[in-house]
Amino acid sequence: MTLRRIACRNLTTGQAGGAVVAGGTTEWTCGDLGVEADPSDRVLLNGAGAADGSSGVGGTVEALSPSTLRRISCRNLTTAQTVELVTGADSWDCEAEGLVVTPGDRVEQTITGEV
C-alpha cells in the first residue's frame, strides 16, 4: 500500500505536521514533517492511501520504545470496517488481524506509541 497522506503529532508537546505526497510513499519519519520527539514523548502517526493489491496493508515502525505497547487502528474508509490492536511488536498486518481490503479501497492506519 502506498501512502498518499501522512501526518505525525507529538501528543506530549502538541507539535504536528502533515503532508500530501503526490507520488506516494512507503517510508517517512516525523522529522520529515518537522515534528521532533524526545524519549518518552507519546506520538501519533497516521497514513492513508489506496490498497493496490500488490502489497499487504500493514506496516513497521522504528524509533518507538520497544518496552511500551503500540495502539494501532486499521480502517477501511471505503467499507467503514475498523480493526484495532495493541502490540509491543514493531510490525503488524491489518489483513491478518481481520481487515478486509480489495484493490482500490481507501485505507487509513493510525499508530500511537512512546518514543
N, C-alpha and C positions, 0 to 999 in steps of 0.2 A: 504494500500500500504506500503510495506516495502522498506525503502531506502537502497540502496547499495553503493551510493556515496554521500558524504556530504561535504559541504565547507562553509566557512564563510570569509568575507572580511570586515574589518573596512575601510569604504570609506574615513573617516576623517584622519586616520593615515597611511593607506596603508598596515597595517598588515593583513596577510592572512594565512589561514590554511585549510587543507582538508584531507579527508581520504576515503579509500575504506573499507567498512565494510563487511567482509566475510559472517557473519551470518545475516546481515541486521539489521536495527534499525528503530524504530518509534519515538525515542526521542533522542535529543542531544542538546548541547549548544556550542556557540562559544568558551567558556572557555575550553571545552573538546578538542578543536582543537588548543589551545594555543593562541587564539585571544582574547585580552582584549578590552573592550569598556567602556568609561566614559559617564556619562549623556550628552546628546545632540550629541554624535557621531552618524554618519549615518553608518548603517551596511547593508550588502547584505548577505542573507542566500540562499543556493542552495542545493537542494537534488534531487536525481534521483534514480529510481528503476523501477521495472516492476509491472504493475497492476495485482493483483491476484484475483480480483472478489469478495473477501470476505469482503473487506472494501472499502469505497469510496476514491476518490482522492481529497485531501484537507489537511487542517492542522490547527494547533493552534500555536500561538506564545505567549511567555511570555517575559517580560522584555523589550519590545518595548514600547515607550511612548504612553499612551492611548490618548494623546492630539494631536498626529500627524497622518497623513494618511500613510497607507502602500500601496506600489505598488506591486501587485502580478501578476506573469506571470505563467500560467499553460500551459505546452507544451507537446503534444503527439508526441514524437520523431518518432514513427512508422508511423503516418499518416501526420505529419508536421502541424497539427492543433494547433493553439495557442489561448488562451483566456486570456485577461488581465483585471484586475480590480483594482480600487483604493478604499480602505475602511479604516475606523477607527476601524473596528471590530478586535477582537483577533483571530477569526477563519473564515474559508472560505471553500467552497465546489466547486471545479473546475467543477464537473459534473453538479451541479445545475446552474452554470454560462454558461453551454453550451458545455463543453469539452466532446467529445465522446470517450469513452475508453472501450476496450474489454480486457478480461484477456490475459496477455502476452504482451500487448503494453508497450513500454518503455515510461515513463513519467518523466518530469522534472518540478520542481517548484522552482521559484525564488522569494524571498521576499526582498524588500528594505524598511527600516524604520529607525526611530530615536530612540536611547536608551533613 
